[in-house]
Amino acid sequence: MIDSGRFLHRASLQATLAAESVTASAPDAEAPVAVASPSDDFQRLQRRFLLATLGLSVVVSALTALRFGLQPACSLAFGASCGLLYVRLLARSVAKLGTQSRSLGRFQMIVPALLVVVCSRVPALQLLPALAGFVLYKPALLLQAFLAP
């Protein structure tokens, strides 16, 4: 589950290196160059990733509702919302790297545990579709990696 954190951290580092290379290779030192800061690039990447995850979750939930019914679709949507929360917490932890901390936080690990507990306590939710919905952020991550401009 740390792989998405590594991806976001690597993307932040690549944005930093790209910004440094643009400023170092500017042909005219007096001309103002509009260079996005690495934190802006990270925020843009994070926003795109969260929107891609949300879009994929909505599409897959709709397809699940059509094919398997409403109960598995609701479970999948619940798992997808937990996955979005997990990714958001992970991104906040990655954003703090280097400025306030030297390691990733472990708070986001509570989300999958709570997902399993809630699915076991609420009879309307099924565990397998919820877990499938939770990991929908991974295909969205791959889509962002391959389709990024």
C-alpha angles and dihedrals in degrees: 000000000000090000093086089050089053090049092052091045091048090049090052091050092048090051090051092050092046091051091049093049092050092052092044094051098044107136097210115041092195097053113090112243119204102225120171114227118243091247090055090050091049092049090049091049091047092050092049091048094049091047091049090050091048092048093048090048092052093048094047092045091052092048090048091051091052095046106033107017139255101296097059089042091054090048090049091048090050091051091047091052089051088050090053090051090049092051092047092052091046091050091051089051091049091048089057092054112113096009104058107000142025099214139041117268121244097215093099090063088074091069098070090043091052089047091058093044094049092047091052093049100042111065093201092064123076119210101218097053090043091054090046089052091048093058094048088101089072097064088044088053091052091048090053092049095051100035099040114126 
